[in-house]
Structure formats: C-alpha cells, structure tokens
Amino acid sequence: MKIVSREEAVSIVKSGNRVFLQGAAMTPNELVDALCERHGELKDVELISIHTEGEAKYTQEPYCNAFRLNSCFVGGNVRKSVNSLKADYIPIFLSEIPRLFHRNILPLDVAIVQVSPPDKHGYCSLGVSVDVALPAVRTAKKIIAQINPFVPRTHGTGIVHIDEVEFAIEVNRPLHEYNPTEISELEHRIGAHVASLIEDGATLQTGIGNIPNAVLSNLQNHKDLGIHTEMFSDGVLPLLKSGVITGKEKIIKKGKIVSCFAAGSRALYDFIDDNPICDFRDSGYTNDTARIRQNPKVTAINSAIEIDLTGQVCADTIGSFQFSGVGGQMDFIRGASLSEGGKPIFAISSATNKGVSKIVPFLKEGAGVTTTRAHVHYVATEYGVVNLYGKNLKQRAKALISIAHPAHQAALEKAAYVRFNGQD
C-alpha cells in the first residue's frame, strides 16, 4: 500500500470503469471529491453504491457528464438525480447485492473505501459499514482507501489487508453522525404498541429513527433480548447497559450483536470500537433469510410509506417517485415469519405530518410493492395493532381501518364497501 496524495490515489480510475463507493457513516468523501475533480478528463464512469452521505457532486453538473450513478439504495443526497435523467436505481434486496459482485453481474474495477489505520498485522477495518463494502473489496480489481483514525475497529469479517490496497490517503475527521431527536407522544404510543408484541428472549431487527427508538425505550422490563439486524443505532445502548439485551437465547452468534452496518452518534461508534460483542458481517450473511429464521422469536420492525386495504406495503416510493430502496425489509419480514415464534411488524403513524392517511384504498399509481400482502402479519399505528395473517381481503380491510386515523376511517370504509361489493 502506498500513501499518496488524493489526486494520485484516484488516478487509477479510468474512463469506462465501474467504481464502488462505500456508504452510510463510512462514505469516503475526500476520495469521492477528488475523483469528481477529474470530471474533465474522464467519461462513462459508472458509480455503484447504497446510501451515501455528503454532497454527491457526481450527480450534479458538470460532474455528471463524466460519472453515472447506478444506486442500489436512494438517500436524500441523490434522490433528485435518481428521479431525473442523471442517475439510476437498481431494485434489489440488500441480501443479494453481494451477488452482483461475486457473480460478475456488476464486476468492479475499483472499490473506494474508508478504513481504520492498520493493526500490527497490517489489517485495516471497514468500520461500521461492512454491508456490501466487504464483497466489493473482495472482488474489485483495485482498492483505494482513505485511512482515518476515527474509524472504529469492528469485530467480525470486515477487514482488508494493506497489501490488497493499491493507493491510500490519510484523513483525520469524525465519521458522519446521526443524532436522535426527541420522541413525540405519538411515536411513544406506536412504540408501546409494538413493544407489547415483543416477548422475552426475542431476537430483534430494528433500524434508525424515532419509532424504532420509541420501541426500544419501552423494553426496559424485558429479559434476554438479542440483536440480529442489518443495522442498529443508539437506541440499543441503554438496553445493553441495563442488561436487557444479552443475546443468551440466540442460535446464530449467541451473545453477539450481529449487524452489517451501524449509524448513530459518536458514543455509538466509541461503544462499537474494538468491542467483541459486536459482530459485523456482509449483508449476504446478516440478511440471509435461512440464517435469520434460526434465531428464536425473531421480531422484525419495519416502516412503510403507505399500506393498502389488502395489506400491500409500499416502503420505497411515493407513487413513481423513487424515495429510498427495497433494502433489507423483505429479508427480515420473511425471516421473522419463518422463525419459531417470530413476528414481522410494520410500525407507522396513521397519517403523514400533513394529515394524509398512510392506510389507503389503493397504492398510488406507479408505487412499488416492497412487501407483498402475503408476507404481511402485524401492522401497528398509534391507534393499535392488528394481525393480518390468515385473514381474507375483507377482514384485512376491516382490521386496517380500525387502526387508521379517525378522520379517514369513514372514507376508507366507503372505499372498502365499493371495492368488495362492486357498488358506488
């Protein structure tokens, strides 16, 4: 590995290359910006990533004339571009993105990542974003890295040896942080409803945001919970400190927090650093339904943009507007439903901040079905919880209307009547 300038590091990228960018808190922004500065001399460079942080210049003029983003998950920094002619989106389960690299469906010329300083054996850590970065560095022809002492050394499989890295630069700045905001009364009510479904000894999959944090804040009286998830955030820290999360009942990696990435505060990253309790793996491992289902009482907590009266879930688009991505929702919804005593749960507010119902007669035109109605079991809002499993279409509609916002229930009842009775 040669320590070089930013300009020299990115010089190995050639026109026509396919380049992977590590994402989330670990986005290697310094190298990405240096690559963008070469826009005048490059053309037809394809960029592959999941959610990234930072400016994403490569989707903006004039940089987008040289670079084309082909994203496997859409974040706020590229959302406008993906919904224009400047970038593209690949619908794919998070569990299967590694296959795109390993099976040469999307062979990588270069992988650009951020890593910890090497240990005495020459191994650097991929930090808190192992997810699809690990299969990327395992398959790319060349690796460029930015070495950052702020990167936590994570236990698990997310390591790369200095001999595998072509060029490296050195940076010294904190990782991207995601600090929680205050949980509202409505979110607390949703959290309490979901928490009432969680049993002692359950294995949890949860994400980032106020509703997952509200759920976790209601679990202080639970016992021996475990974590096997695609990501986690600060909400797990109080439960670890109080002994609620022990992982004693887990089958896969007993006693460990298994995840493929993490995003949160500096306190979270400090907790993860060199902590053998945390086991970071690639998304092909963490999100493998066959592996997830082996744990007991897997309780998967996911969100949705809208749910129709038959239970179809749209979680990644607003109509035809690509808002986020398929991600790992289906991986864990299916894994939980097949787990002994498992519970797949959708936790949503009954309406948007503008008062629009999230429980709807029909999904918007162009909306993607992220999770099919055959996969949906529990749905929770601030007005309660229903279980759609085994219910017919009319029963599902009645159940979902019962937890819809009261201001919308009459309209939903009328829509259900027209749909199932064929009358205006």
C-alpha positions in Angstrom: 0.0 0.0 0.0 1.3 3.4 -1.0 0.3 6.5 0.9 -0.2 9.2 -1.8 -2.0 12.4 -2.5 -5.7 12.4 -3.2 -5.1 13.2 -6.8 -2.7 10.3 -7.3 -4.9 7.9 -5.4 -7.9 8.4 -7.8 -5.6 8.5 -10.8 -6.1 4.7 -11.2 -9.7 5.2 -12.2 -10.0 5.1 -16.0 -12.8 6.0 -18.4 -15.4 3.2 -18.7 -14.6 1.8 -15.2 -17.2 0.7 -12.7 -16.4 2.1 -9.3 -17.8 1.1 -5.9 -18.3 3.8 -3.2 -18.6 2.7 0.5 -21.7 4.3 2.1 -23.5 5.4 5.2 -21.3 6.8 8.0 -18.2 5.5 6.2 -18.7 7.4 3.0 -15.1 8.2 1.8 -15.9 11.8 0.9 -12.4 13.1 0.4 -11.6 10.5 -2.2 -15.0 10.9 -3.9 -14.5 14.7 -4.2 -11.0 14.1 -5.6 -12.5 11.7 -8.2 -15.1 14.3 -9.1 -12.4 16.8 -9.8 -11.2 14.6 -12.7 -14.5 15.0 -14.5 -12.9 16.9 -17.4 -10.6 14.0 -18.3 -12.9 11.0 -17.7 -16.1 9.7 -19.3 -18.5 6.9 -18.8 -17.5 6.1 -15.2 -20.3 4.1 -13.5 -20.6 4.5 -9.7 -22.2 1.8 -7.6 -23.3 2.4 -4.0 -26.0 2.1 -1.5 -26.9 5.1 0.7 -24.1 7.6 0.9 -23.5 10.8 2.9 -22.1 14.1 1.6 -22.7 16.3 -1.3 -22.6 13.6 -4.1 -21.2 16.0 -6.6 -21.1 13.2 -9.2 -24.8 13.6 -9.7 -24.5 17.4 -10.4 -23.4 19.5 -13.3 -20.7 19.4 -14.7 -19.5 16.2 -12.9 -22.5 14.1 -14.1 -21.2 14.4 -17.7 -18.3 12.0 -16.7 -20.0 10.0 -13.9 -23.2 8.0 -13.8 -24.6 6.8 -10.5 -26.3 3.3 -10.5 -27.6 3.2 -6.9 -28.8 0.2 -5.0 -30.5 2.4 -2.4 -31.5 6.0 -2.6 -30.7 8.6 0.0 -31.5 12.3 0.2 -28.3 13.4 -1.4 -29.1 11.6 -4.7 -32.9 11.4 -4.6 -33.5 14.2 -7.0 -30.9 12.9 -9.5 -32.3 9.3 -9.5 -35.7 10.7 -10.3 -34.3 12.6 -13.3 -32.1 11.6 -16.2 -28.9 12.0 -14.3 -28.8 8.7 -12.3 -30.4 5.3 -12.0 -31.7 2.9 -9.3 -31.5 -0.9 -9.1 -34.3 -2.6 -7.2 -32.6 -5.3 -5.2 -32.7 -6.9 -1.8 -29.8 -5.9 0.5 -29.0 -9.6 1.0 -28.4 -10.0 -2.8 -26.2 -7.0 -3.6 -23.1 -9.1 -2.8 -24.1 -11.5 -5.6 -23.9 -8.7 -8.1 -20.2 -8.5 -7.4 -19.4 -12.2 -6.7 -21.2 -13.4 -9.8 -19.8 -10.7 -12.1 -23.2 -9.3 -12.9 -21.7 -6.0 -12.0 -17.9 -6.6 -11.9 -16.0 -3.9 -10.2 -12.9 -2.2 -11.5 -12.2 -0.1 -8.4 -13.5 0.0 -4.8 -13.2 3.2 -2.9 -13.5 2.7 0.9 -12.6 4.3 4.3 -10.7 2.2 6.8 -9.1 2.3 10.2 -5.3 2.5 10.5 -3.7 -0.9 10.1 -3.1 -3.0 13.2 0.3 -4.7 13.9 -0.6 -7.4 11.4 -1.4 -5.0 8.6 -5.2 -5.3 8.7 -7.5 -2.3 8.4 -11.1 -2.4 9.5 -14.0 -1.4 7.2 -15.5 0.2 10.3 -19.3 0.4 10.8 -20.2 -0.2 7.1 -19.3 -3.8 6.2 -22.6 -4.5 4.4 -21.8 -4.5 0.7 -18.3 -2.9 1.1 -16.8 -6.3 2.1 -17.9 -8.1 -1.1 -16.8 -5.0 -3.1 -13.2 -5.1 -1.8 -13.1 -8.9 -2.2 -14.0 -8.7 -5.9 -12.7 -5.3 -7.2 -9.6 -5.3 -9.3 -8.1 -2.4 -7.4 -8.8 -0.8 -4.0 -8.3 2.8 -3.0 -8.7 3.6 0.7 -8.7 6.6 3.0 -7.2 5.8 6.4 -8.9 7.6 9.3 -8.1 7.1 13.0 -11.8 8.0 13.8 -12.9 4.7 12.1 -13.9 2.1 14.8 -12.2 -1.2 14.5 -15.1 -3.7 14.3 -15.0 -7.3 15.1 -16.3 -9.8 12.5 -15.2 -10.2 8.9 -14.9 -6.6 7.7 -11.1 -6.3 7.3 -8.8 -5.6 4.4 -5.0 -6.1 4.4 -2.7 -3.2 3.4 -1.2 -5.5 0.7 -4.6 -5.5 -1.0 -4.8 -1.7 -1.2 -3.3 0.0 -4.3 -3.2 3.5 -3.0 -4.2 5.2 0.3 -4.6 8.7 1.6 -4.7 9.8 5.2 -7.6 11.9 6.7 -8.5 12.8 10.2 -12.1 13.7 10.7 -15.1 12.3 12.6 -17.5 9.9 10.8 -20.9 11.1 9.7 -23.2 11.1 12.8 -27.0 10.6 13.1 -28.1 12.1 16.4 -31.6 11.1 17.6 -34.3 13.7 18.0 -36.9 13.9 20.8 -39.5 11.2 20.6 -43.1 12.6 20.2 -46.1 11.4 22.2 -47.5 9.8 19.0 -44.3 7.9 18.4 -44.3 6.8 22.1 -47.8 5.4 21.6 -46.7 3.4 18.5 -43.6 2.2 20.4 -45.7 1.0 23.3 -48.0 -1.0 20.9 -45.1 -2.6 19.2 -43.3 -3.3 22.5 -46.3 -5.2 23.7 -45.8 -7.8 21.0 -42.1 -8.4 21.9 -41.5 -11.4 24.1 -38.6 -12.1 26.5 -35.8 -13.9 24.6 -36.8 -12.4 21.3 -34.2 -11.6 18.6 -34.8 -8.1 17.3 -34.3 -6.5 13.9 -34.8 -2.8 14.1 -33.5 0.3 12.4 -32.8 4.0 12.9 -35.3 6.7 13.7 -37.8 7.8 16.3 -40.2 4.9 16.0 -37.5 2.2 16.4 -36.1 4.2 19.3 -39.6 4.5 20.8 -40.0 0.8 20.7 -36.6 0.2 22.3 -37.4 2.7 25.1 -40.4 0.6 26.0 -38.4 -2.6 26.6 -36.6 -1.8 29.9 -38.6 -4.6 31.7 -37.9 -7.3 29.1 -35.3 -10.0 29.6 -32.6 -11.6 27.4 -33.3 -9.9 24.1 -30.9 -10.5 21.3 -30.0 -8.4 18.2 -29.6 -9.8 14.7 -30.2 -7.0 12.3 -29.0 -5.2 9.2 -28.3 -2.1 11.1 -28.5 -0.6 14.6 -28.3 2.8 16.3 -28.1 4.5 19.7 -31.4 3.0 20.9 -29.8 -0.3 21.8 -27.2 1.3 24.2 -29.4 1.8 27.3 -30.7 -1.8 26.9 -27.2 -3.2 26.7 -26.2 -1.2 29.8 -29.2 -2.3 31.8 -28.8 -6.0 30.8 -32.0 -6.3 28.8 -30.0 -7.2 25.7 -27.9 -10.3 26.4 -28.3 -12.5 23.3 -28.5 -15.6 25.5 -31.4 -17.1 23.6 -30.0 -16.6 20.1 -28.9 -19.5 18.0 -26.7 -17.6 15.5 -23.8 -15.9 17.3 -25.1 -16.3 20.8 -24.4 -13.3 23.0 -23.4 -11.1 20.0 -24.9 -8.2 18.3 -24.9 -9.2 14.6 -25.2 -6.4 12.1 -23.8 -5.3 8.7 -23.7 -1.6 9.5 -24.4 0.9 12.2 -25.2 4.6 12.1 -25.6 6.9 15.1 -23.7 9.2 17.4 -20.0 9.3 18.4 -21.0 7.5 21.6 -22.3 4.6 19.5 -19.1 4.4 17.4 -17.0 4.5 20.6 -19.1 1.6 22.0 -18.5 -0.4 18.8 -14.8 0.2 18.6 -12.9 -3.0 19.4 -15.9 -4.4 21.2 -16.1 -8.2 20.7 -19.9 -8.1 21.5 -20.4 -6.5 18.1 -20.0 -8.9 15.1 -20.1 -7.1 11.7 -20.7 -9.1 8.6 -21.6 -8.5 5.0 -25.3 -8.2 4.1 -25.3 -11.6 2.4 -24.7 -13.1 5.9 -26.8 -10.8 8.1 -29.8 -10.7 5.8 -29.9 -14.3 4.7 -33.5 -15.4 5.5 -32.3 -19.0 6.1 -29.9 -17.8 8.8 -32.3 -15.2 10.3 -35.1 -17.8 10.8 -32.8 -20.0 13.0 -33.0 -17.5 15.8 -35.9 -17.7 18.3 -38.9 -15.3 18.2 -37.3 -13.0 15.5 -39.2 -9.7 15.8 -38.6 -7.6 12.7 -39.8 -3.9 13.0 -40.1 -2.1 9.7 -41.7 1.0 8.3 -43.9 1.9 5.3 -44.9 4.9 3.2 -48.4 3.5 2.7 -50.3 0.3 3.1 -53.4 -0.5 1.1 -56.5 -2.1 2.5 -55.4 -5.6 1.4 -52.0 -5.3 3.2 -49.7 -4.4 0.3 -46.8 -2.4 1.6 -45.1 0.4 -0.3 -41.9 1.4 1.6 -39.6 2.8 -1.1 -41.6 5.0 -3.5 -44.1 7.8 -3.4 -46.1 6.9 -6.5 -43.4 6.5 -9.2 -41.0 8.8 -7.3 -38.1 6.7 -6.0 -37.7 7.7 -2.4 -35.4 5.1 -0.9 -34.9 1.5 -1.8 -36.0 -2.1 -1.2 -33.2 -2.6 1.3 -33.5 -5.5 3.7 -37.2 -5.2 4.6 -38.3 -8.4 2.8 -35.2 -10.3 4.1 -36.2 -9.8 7.7 -40.0 -9.8 7.2 -39.7 -13.3 5.7 -37.1 -14.4 8.2 -39.2 -13.3 11.1 -42.3 -15.0 9.8 -40.4 -18.3 9.4 -38.7 -18.1 12.8 -40.2 -20.1 15.7 -42.5 -17.6 17.5 -41.4 -14.8 15.1 -43.3 -11.6 14.4 -42.9 -9.4 11.4 -44.2 -6.0 12.3 -44.9 -2.8 10.3 -44.9 0.3 12.6 -46.2 3.5 11.1 -48.0 6.7 12.1 -51.6 6.6 10.8 -51.1 9.7 8.8 -48.4 12.0 7.5 -47.5 15.3 9.1 -49.8 16.9 6.5 -52.7 14.7 7.6 -52.7 12.3 4.6 -53.7 8.8 5.6 -51.0 6.1 5.3 -53.6 3.4 5.2 -55.1 3.8 1.7 -57.7 2.1 -0.6 -55.1 1.6 -3.3 -51.4 2.3 -3.5 -50.6 5.4 -5.6 -50.2 4.9 -9.3 -46.7 3.8 -10.0 -45.9 2.8 -6.4 -43.6 -0.2 -5.8 -44.9 -3.1 -3.7 -41.9 -3.5 -1.4 -43.6 -6.3 0.7 -46.5 -8.3 -0.7 -49.7 -8.7 1.2 -49.0 -12.4 1.6 -45.9 -11.6 3.7 -47.6 -9.0 6.0 -48.6 -10.0 9.5 -48.6 -7.3 12.2 -49.4 -3.6 11.5 -49.2 -1.0 14.3 -50.1 2.6 14.4 -50.7 4.9 17.4 -54.3 3.6 17.4 -53.4 -0.1 18.0 -52.1 -3.3 16.4 -53.7 -5.8 14.0 -52.6 -9.1 12.7 -53.5 -9.7 9.1 -52.1 -13.2 8.9 -54.7 -15.7 7.8 -57.3 -13.0 7.2 -59.2 -12.7 3.9 -59.3 -9.4 2.0 -62.5 -8.1 3.6 -61.2 -9.0 7.1 -57.9 -7.3 6.4 -59.6 -4.1 5.3 -61.7 -4.0 8.4 -58.7 -4.6 10.6 -56.6 -1.9 9.0 -59.4 0.6 9.1 -59.7 0.1 12.9 -56.1 1.4 13.3 -56.4 4.2 10.7 -56.7 7.8 11.7 -60.3 8.5 12.8 -60.5 11.4 10.3 -60.0 8.9 7.5 -62.0 5.9 8.7 -65.3 6.8 7.1 -63.7 7.3 3.7 -61.8 4.1 4.0 -65.0 2.2 5.0 -66.7 3.6 1.9 -63.8 2.6 -0.3 -63.8 -0.9 1.1 -67.5 -1.2 0.6 -67.3 -0.2 -3.0 -64.3 -2.5 -3.6 -65.8 -5.6 -2.1 -69.4 -5.0 -3.0 -68.9 -3.6 -6.5 -71.3 -0.6 -5.8 -70.9 3.2 -5.9 
